[in-house]
């Protein structure tokens, strides 16, 4: 499919041919759901923990008489049935990540890109560069493009001035092409790709 290429000042700078095998895939909500779950599970810290019976520093001495106390014959106060005792079956530090086939991950990225195209939320710009890393300058350009909530994806490297300016604007992010992922694409309203990003993504997803 052919689409227009714009400058950051919202002027036309030619057009570009997008690969239908990457930007024209049928929408698959199930694939997107699997990939997003995989991404979010992988980044969980998994550092939650409780103290079990063996971790509690309390006496193990029998605290009552064997008979005549009117209660059970308890000994160790570290038991989980007492206040201040250990937890039973509580969470322990662990890795929440799980495996997802490479083909599914690749299809998920293709589906996310295609979903933006289908919704008319994909913009191609020639370059994402600024002469000075001024937020004010970038805000003017974003207003011309009609962007308030967007993800920019550049080529192998991100322009430092552009990155510095973007860092001060809420709901606008920038990533190199290698960092493009399903979750970040879906969480922003509009996806903005540079021509270099398109080339890198097509090379990566062939």
CORNORUR-V72421 format. One record per pair of residues at least 12 apart in sequence whose ideal C-beta (glycine too) atoms are under 10 Angstrom apart, sorted by the first residue. I is the first residue (numbers start at 1). GAP is how many residues later the second one is. D is the distance in Angstrom with one decimal. If there is no record, write none. Layout:
I | GAP | D
I | GAP | D
This chain:
1 | 15 | 9.6
1 | 16 | 7.3
1 | 17 | 5.1
1 | 18 | 8.5
1 | 19 | 6.0
1 | 22 | 6.6
1 | 23 | 6.2
1 | 116 | 7.6
2 | 13 | 5.4
2 | 14 | 7.2
2 | 15 | 5.5
2 | 16 | 7.4
3 | 12 | 6.4
3 | 13 | 6.1
3 | 14 | 8.3
3 | 15 | 5.9
3 | 20 | 8.6
3 | 114 | 8.1
3 | 119 | 7.5
3 | 120 | 8.9
3 | 121 | 5.8
3 | 190 | 10.0
3 | 195 | 9.6
4 | 12 | 8.0
4 | 119 | 8.8
4 | 120 | 7.0
5 | 118 | 9.3
5 | 119 | 5.0
5 | 120 | 6.9
5 | 121 | 5.5
5 | 188 | 9.8
5 | 189 | 9.3
5 | 190 | 6.4
5 | 193 | 9.3
6 | 117 | 6.5
6 | 118 | 6.9
6 | 119 | 5.4
6 | 120 | 7.4
6 | 138 | 9.4
6 | 139 | 7.1
6 | 186 | 9.2
7 | 118 | 6.6
7 | 119 | 5.8
7 | 120 | 8.1
7 | 134 | 8.8
7 | 137 | 9.3
7 | 138 | 9.4
8 | 117 | 6.1
8 | 118 | 8.3
8 | 119 | 7.8
8 | 120 | 7.2
8 | 121 | 8.1
8 | 122 | 8.1
8 | 129 | 9.5
8 | 130 | 8.1
8 | 132 | 9.4
8 | 133 | 4.3
8 | 134 | 8.4
8 | 136 | 7.7
8 | 137 | 7.1
8 | 154 | 9.1
8 | 184 | 9.5
9 | 116 | 9.9
9 | 131 | 8.8
9 | 132 | 6.3
9 | 135 | 5.8
9 | 136 | 8.5
10 | 113 | 9.4
10 | 115 | 9.3
10 | 131 | 7.9
10 | 132 | 9.8
10 | 133 | 9.2
10 | 134 | 4.1
10 | 135 | 5.1
10 | 136 | 7.9
10 | 137 | 9.8
11 | 115 | 9.8
11 | 133 | 8.8
12 | 114 | 10.0
13 | 111 | 9.3
13 | 112 | 8.0
13 | 113 | 4.7
13 | 114 | 9.2
13 | 182 | 9.0
14 | 110 | 9.6
14 | 112 | 7.6
14 | 181 | 9.0
15 | 109 | 8.6
16 | 108 | 5.7
16 | 110 | 9.3
16 | 177 | 9.3
16 | 179 | 6.3
16 | 182 | 6.4
16 | 183 | 9.4
17 | 181 | 9.3
17 | 185 | 9.9
18 | 95 | 9.0
18 | 96 | 9.8
18 | 99 | 7.4
18 | 104 | 8.6
18 | 106 | 8.1
18 | 175 | 9.3
18 | 180 | 6.9
18 | 183 | 9.8
18 | 184 | 8.2
19 | 91 | 9.6
19 | 94 | 9.9
19 | 179 | 8.7
19 | 182 | 9.0
19 | 183 | 5.2
19 | 186 | 8.3
19 | 187 | 8.3
20 | 94 | 9.0
20 | 97 | 9.8
21 | 89 | 7.7
21 | 93 | 9.7
21 | 181 | 8.9
21 | 184 | 8.1
21 | 185 | 8.1
22 | 84 | 9.7
22 | 87 | 8.6
22 | 88 | 5.3
22 | 89 | 10.0
22 | 91 | 6.2
22 | 92 | 7.5
22 | 95 | 9.6
22 | 176 | 9.1
22 | 179 | 6.8
22 | 180 | 5.9
22 | 182 | 9.3
22 | 183 | 5.1
22 | 184 | 8.1
23 | 87 | 7.9
23 | 90 | 5.5
23 | 91 | 5.6
23 | 92 | 10.0
23 | 93 | 8.5
23 | 94 | 5.0
23 | 95 | 9.3
23 | 99 | 7.6
23 | 170 | 9.6
23 | 175 | 8.7
23 | 178 | 8.9
23 | 179 | 8.8
23 | 182 | 9.7
24 | 86 | 9.1
24 | 89 | 9.3
24 | 90 | 5.9
24 | 93 | 7.0
24 | 94 | 8.6
25 | 82 | 7.4
25 | 84 | 9.7
25 | 85 | 4.7
25 | 86 | 5.4
25 | 87 | 9.4
25 | 88 | 7.8
25 | 89 | 4.1
25 | 90 | 8.6
25 | 92 | 9.2
25 | 93 | 9.4
25 | 180 | 9.9
26 | 84 | 9.9
26 | 85 | 8.0
26 | 88 | 7.5
26 | 89 | 10.0
26 | 92 | 9.3
27 | 84 | 6.6
27 | 85 | 9.9
27 | 87 | 6.9
27 | 88 | 5.7
27 | 91 | 6.6
27 | 92 | 9.6
28 | 76 | 10.0
28 | 79 | 7.2
28 | 80 | 8.1
28 | 82 | 9.2
28 | 83 | 5.0
28 | 84 | 9.9
28 | 86 | 9.1
28 | 87 | 9.0
29 | 82 | 8.6
29 | 86 | 9.1
30 | 78 | 10.0
30 | 81 | 9.6
31 | 73 | 6.5
31 | 74 | 9.4
31 | 76 | 5.5
31 | 77 | 5.1
31 | 78 | 9.7
31 | 79 | 8.9
31 | 80 | 5.3
31 | 81 | 9.1
31 | 151 | 8.9
32 | 75 | 9.6
32 | 76 | 6.0
32 | 77 | 9.8
32 | 79 | 5.8
32 | 80 | 6.3
32 | 83 | 7.5
32 | 150 | 6.3
32 | 151 | 9.4
32 | 153 | 9.5
32 | 154 | 6.8
33 | 75 | 9.1
33 | 149 | 9.9
34 | 66 | 6.6
34 | 67 | 9.7
34 | 70 | 6.2
34 | 71 | 9.0
34 | 73 | 9.5
34 | 74 | 7.0
34 | 148 | 9.5
35 | 65 | 6.9
35 | 69 | 6.9
35 | 70 | 6.1
35 | 71 | 9.6
35 | 72 | 8.3
35 | 73 | 3.3
35 | 74 | 7.6
35 | 76 | 8.3
35 | 77 | 7.9
35 | 146 | 8.3
35 | 147 | 4.5
35 | 148 | 7.8
35 | 151 | 9.4
36 | 72 | 8.0
36 | 76 | 9.2
36 | 145 | 9.3
36 | 146 | 5.9
36 | 147 | 5.3
36 | 150 | 6.9
36 | 151 | 9.2
37 | 61 | 8.7
37 | 63 | 8.7
37 | 146 | 9.7
38 | 59 | 7.8
38 | 60 | 6.7
38 | 61 | 8.4
38 | 62 | 4.3
38 | 66 | 8.4
38 | 67 | 7.4
38 | 70 | 8.4
38 | 144 | 8.9
38 | 145 | 9.4
39 | 58 | 9.6
39 | 61 | 9.0
39 | 66 | 9.2
39 | 69 | 9.1
39 | 142 | 6.5
39 | 143 | 6.7
39 | 144 | 4.7
39 | 145 | 9.0
40 | 56 | 8.8
40 | 57 | 10.0
40 | 143 | 6.9
41 | 54 | 9.1
41 | 55 | 4.7
41 | 56 | 5.6
41 | 57 | 6.1
41 | 59 | 9.5
42 | 53 | 8.6
42 | 54 | 7.4
42 | 55 | 4.2
42 | 56 | 8.0
42 | 58 | 9.0
43 | 53 | 8.7
43 | 54 | 8.4
43 | 140 | 9.2
44 | 50 | 9.5
44 | 51 | 8.4
44 | 52 | 4.2
44 | 53 | 7.7
45 | 48 | 8.8
45 | 50 | 9.7
45 | 51 | 8.6
46 | 45 | 8.9
46 | 46 | 9.1
46 | 47 | 6.0
46 | 48 | 5.0
46 | 49 | 5.5
46 | 50 | 5.1
46 | 51 | 8.4
47 | 44 | 9.7
47 | 46 | 5.5
47 | 47 | 9.2
48 | 42 | 8.6
48 | 43 | 4.6
48 | 44 | 8.0
48 | 45 | 7.2
48 | 46 | 8.7
49 | 38 | 9.7
49 | 41 | 7.7
49 | 42 | 6.5
49 | 43 | 5.8
49 | 44 | 5.4
49 | 45 | 9.5
50 | 36 | 7.9
50 | 37 | 4.2
50 | 38 | 9.3
50 | 39 | 9.2
50 | 40 | 3.3
50 | 41 | 6.3
50 | 42 | 7.7
51 | 27 | 9.4
51 | 34 | 9.1
51 | 35 | 5.6
51 | 36 | 6.5
51 | 39 | 8.0
52 | 26 | 9.1
52 | 28 | 8.3
52 | 33 | 9.8
52 | 34 | 4.7
52 | 35 | 6.3
52 | 36 | 7.8
52 | 37 | 9.0
52 | 38 | 7.0
52 | 40 | 8.5
53 | 23 | 7.9
53 | 25 | 5.0
53 | 26 | 6.6
53 | 27 | 6.3
53 | 32 | 7.0
53 | 33 | 3.6
53 | 34 | 8.3
53 | 35 | 7.8
54 | 24 | 7.7
54 | 32 | 7.2
55 | 23 | 8.6
55 | 31 | 6.4
55 | 32 | 9.1
56 | 20 | 9.4
56 | 21 | 8.3
56 | 22 | 4.3
56 | 23 | 9.1
56 | 24 | 9.2
56 | 26 | 9.5
56 | 28 | 7.4
56 | 29 | 6.2
56 | 30 | 4.8
56 | 31 | 9.3
57 | 21 | 8.3
58 | 18 | 7.8
58 | 19 | 4.5
58 | 20 | 4.9
58 | 21 | 9.2
58 | 24 | 8.3
58 | 26 | 6.7
58 | 27 | 7.2
58 | 28 | 9.0
59 | 16 | 9.3
59 | 17 | 7.8
59 | 18 | 5.6
59 | 19 | 8.2
60 | 15 | 6.7
60 | 16 | 4.7
60 | 17 | 7.5
60 | 18 | 7.0
61 | 14 | 7.4
61 | 15 | 8.4
61 | 16 | 8.2
62 | 12 | 7.4
62 | 13 | 4.5
62 | 14 | 8.5
62 | 15 | 9.7
63 | 12 | 7.5
63 | 13 | 9.2
63 | 14 | 6.6
63 | 19 | 9.9
105 | 76 | 9.2
105 | 77 | 8.2
106 | 98 | 8.5
106 | 99 | 6.0
106 | 100 | 9.7
107 | 75 | 10.0
107 | 98 | 9.2
108 | 73 | 8.9
108 | 74 | 4.8
108 | 75 | 9.6
108 | 77 | 9.7
108 | 78 | 9.9
109 | 71 | 6.9
109 | 72 | 7.1
109 | 73 | 5.8
109 | 76 | 7.9
109 | 92 | 8.0
109 | 95 | 8.3
109 | 96 | 6.4
110 | 72 | 9.7
110 | 91 | 9.2
110 | 95 | 5.9
111 | 71 | 7.8
111 | 74 | 9.8
111 | 75 | 9.9
112 | 68 | 8.8
112 | 69 | 8.3
112 | 70 | 4.6
112 | 71 | 8.8
112 | 72 | 9.2
112 | 73 | 4.5
112 | 74 | 5.9
112 | 79 | 8.3
113 | 40 | 9.7
113 | 67 | 8.4
113 | 69 | 9.2
113 | 72 | 7.1
113 | 78 | 7.4
113 | 80 | 8.5
113 | 85 | 9.7
113 | 88 | 7.2
113 | 92 | 8.2
115 | 67 | 9.7
115 | 70 | 8.3
115 | 71 | 7.8
115 | 76 | 9.3
116 | 35 | 9.4
116 | 69 | 6.8
116 | 70 | 8.8
116 | 72 | 9.4
116 | 73 | 9.5
116 | 74 | 7.7
116 | 75 | 4.4
116 | 76 | 9.8
116 | 77 | 9.2
117 | 74 | 8.8
119 | 70 | 9.3
119 | 71 | 9.3
119 | 72 | 9.6
120 | 70 | 9.4
121 | 28 | 10.0
121 | 29 | 9.0
121 | 64 | 9.8
121 | 67 | 8.9
121 | 68 | 6.4
121 | 69 | 4.9
121 | 70 | 6.2
121 | 71 | 9.6
122 | 63 | 9.9
122 | 68 | 7.6
122 | 69 | 5.2
122 | 70 | 7.9
122 | 71 | 7.0
123 | 22 | 6.6
123 | 23 | 9.0
123 | 24 | 7.8
123 | 27 | 8.0
123 | 29 | 9.4
123 | 67 | 6.3
123 | 68 | 7.3
123 | 69 | 4.7
123 | 70 | 7.5
124 | 67 | 9.7
124 | 68 | 7.7
124 | 69 | 5.5
124 | 70 | 7.6
124 | 71 | 6.8
124 | 73 | 8.6
124 | 74 | 6.6
125 | 16 | 9.6
125 | 20 | 8.0
125 | 27 | 8.1
125 | 29 | 9.5
125 | 67 | 6.0
125 | 68 | 7.4
125 | 69 | 5.6
125 | 70 | 7.7
125 | 72 | 9.2
126 | 68 | 7.0
126 | 69 | 5.7
126 | 70 | 9.2
127 | 27 | 8.3
127 | 28 | 9.1
127 | 32 | 7.8
127 | 35 | 9.0
127 | 67 | 5.8
127 | 68 | 7.5
127 | 69 | 7.6
128 | 13 | 9.9
128 | 24 | 5.3
128 | 25 | 8.6
128 | 26 | 5.1
128 | 27 | 9.0
128 | 30 | 7.7
128 | 31 | 6.1
128 | 33 | 10.0
128 | 34 | 5.2
128 | 35 | 9.2
128 | 38 | 8.9
128 | 46 | 6.8
128 | 64 | 7.4
128 | 65 | 9.1
128 | 66 | 5.1
128 | 67 | 10.0
128 | 68 | 8.8
128 | 69 | 8.4
129 | 25 | 8.8
129 | 29 | 9.6
129 | 30 | 4.4
129 | 31 | 9.5
129 | 32 | 7.0
129 | 33 | 5.8
129 | 65 | 8.9
130 | 29 | 6.8
130 | 30 | 9.2
130 | 31 | 4.3
130 | 32 | 5.0
130 | 33 | 9.3
130 | 34 | 8.4
130 | 35 | 5.8
130 | 36 | 9.4
131 | 30 | 6.9
132 | 29 | 6.1
132 | 32 | 9.1
132 | 33 | 8.3
133 | 26 | 8.9
133 | 27 | 7.0
133 | 28 | 3.8
133 | 29 | 7.3
133 | 30 | 7.7
133 | 31 | 3.5
133 | 32 | 5.0
133 | 33 | 9.1
133 | 34 | 8.9
133 | 35 | 9.3
134 | 27 | 8.1
134 | 30 | 8.6
134 | 31 | 6.0
134 | 34 | 9.5
135 | 29 | 8.2
135 | 30 | 4.9
135 | 31 | 8.2
135 | 32 | 8.3
135 | 33 | 4.3
135 | 34 | 6.3
136 | 29 | 8.5
136 | 32 | 9.4
137 | 24 | 9.3
137 | 28 | 6.9
138 | 23 | 9.1
138 | 24 | 7.2
138 | 26 | 9.4
138 | 27 | 4.1
138 | 28 | 6.7
138 | 30 | 8.6
138 | 31 | 6.8
138 | 34 | 8.4
139 | 26 | 8.4
139 | 29 | 9.1
139 | 30 | 6.7
139 | 33 | 9.4
141 | 24 | 9.4
142 | 23 | 9.8
142 | 24 | 9.4
142 | 27 | 7.4
142 | 30 | 6.9
142 | 50 | 9.6
145 | 45 | 8.6
145 | 47 | 7.7
146 | 44 | 8.4
147 | 22 | 9.6
147 | 24 | 9.3
147 | 25 | 7.1
147 | 41 | 9.6
147 | 42 | 8.3
147 | 43 | 5.7
147 | 45 | 7.1
148 | 21 | 9.3
148 | 22 | 9.2
148 | 23 | 6.6
148 | 24 | 8.0
148 | 41 | 7.5
148 | 42 | 8.5
149 | 21 | 8.8
149 | 22 | 4.3
149 | 23 | 7.3
149 | 24 | 9.8
149 | 38 | 9.1
149 | 39 | 5.6
149 | 40 | 3.9
149 | 41 | 6.6
150 | 16 | 9.5
150 | 19 | 9.4
150 | 21 | 7.5
150 | 22 | 5.4
150 | 23 | 7.8
150 | 24 | 9.3
150 | 38 | 5.6
150 | 39 | 6.6
150 | 40 | 4.3
150 | 41 | 7.2
150 | 42 | 5.4
151 | 20 | 9.5
151 | 21 | 7.7
151 | 22 | 5.1
151 | 23 | 7.5
151 | 24 | 6.9
151 | 29 | 8.5
151 | 30 | 9.9
151 | 33 | 5.7
151 | 34 | 6.2
151 | 35 | 9.3
151 | 36 | 7.9
151 | 37 | 4.0
151 | 38 | 8.8
151 | 39 | 7.5
151 | 40 | 5.5
151 | 41 | 6.9
151 | 42 | 9.3
152 | 14 | 7.0
152 | 20 | 7.4
152 | 21 | 7.0
152 | 22 | 4.1
152 | 23 | 7.4
152 | 36 | 9.3
152 | 38 | 9.5
152 | 39 | 8.4
152 | 40 | 4.7
152 | 41 | 7.9
152 | 42 | 7.6
152 | 45 | 8.4
153 | 20 | 9.3
153 | 21 | 7.5
153 | 22 | 5.4
153 | 23 | 7.5
153 | 24 | 5.9
153 | 25 | 9.7
153 | 26 | 7.9
153 | 27 | 5.0
153 | 28 | 9.9
153 | 31 | 8.9
153 | 32 | 8.2
153 | 38 | 7.1
153 | 39 | 7.1
153 | 40 | 5.2
153 | 41 | 7.1
153 | 43 | 9.3
153 | 44 | 4.4
153 | 45 | 8.9
153 | 47 | 8.7
153 | 48 | 7.5
154 | 20 | 6.4
154 | 21 | 7.5
154 | 22 | 5.9
154 | 23 | 6.8
154 | 25 | 9.6
154 | 26 | 9.7
154 | 38 | 9.4
154 | 39 | 8.4
154 | 40 | 5.0
154 | 41 | 9.9
154 | 42 | 6.3
154 | 43 | 5.6
154 | 46 | 8.9
155 | 21 | 7.0
155 | 22 | 5.6
155 | 23 | 9.4
155 | 38 | 9.7
155 | 39 | 6.2
155 | 40 | 8.3
155 | 41 | 2.9
155 | 42 | 5.6
155 | 43 | 9.1
155 | 44 | 7.3
155 | 45 | 5.6
155 | 46 | 9.7
156 | 20 | 6.1
156 | 21 | 6.4
156 | 22 | 7.1
156 | 40 | 7.4
156 | 41 | 9.3
156 | 43 | 9.9
156 | 44 | 6.4
157 | 19 | 6.3
157 | 20 | 9.4
157 | 21 | 9.9
157 | 39 | 8.9
158 | 16 | 5.6
158 | 17 | 7.3
158 | 18 | 5.3
158 | 19 | 9.5
158 | 21 | 8.9
158 | 36 | 9.7
159 | 15 | 8.5
159 | 35 | 9.5
162 | 12 | 6.4
162 | 32 | 10.0
163 | 12 | 9.8
163 | 13 | 9.8
171 | 16 | 9.4
171 | 17 | 7.1
171 | 18 | 8.1
172 | 16 | 7.9
172 | 18 | 9.5
172 | 20 | 9.3
173 | 14 | 8.9
173 | 15 | 6.7
174 | 18 | 8.8
174 | 20 | 9.9
175 | 22 | 9.0
176 | 20 | 9.6
176 | 21 | 8.3
176 | 24 | 8.4
177 | 16 | 8.5
177 | 17 | 8.6
177 | 19 | 7.3
177 | 20 | 4.8
177 | 21 | 8.7
177 | 22 | 8.4
177 | 23 | 3.6
177 | 24 | 5.8
177 | 25 | 9.9
177 | 26 | 8.8
177 | 27 | 7.1
178 | 22 | 7.5
178 | 23 | 9.7
178 | 26 | 7.7
180 | 13 | 8.7
180 | 17 | 7.4
180 | 20 | 8.5
180 | 21 | 6.4
180 | 24 | 8.3
180 | 25 | 9.7
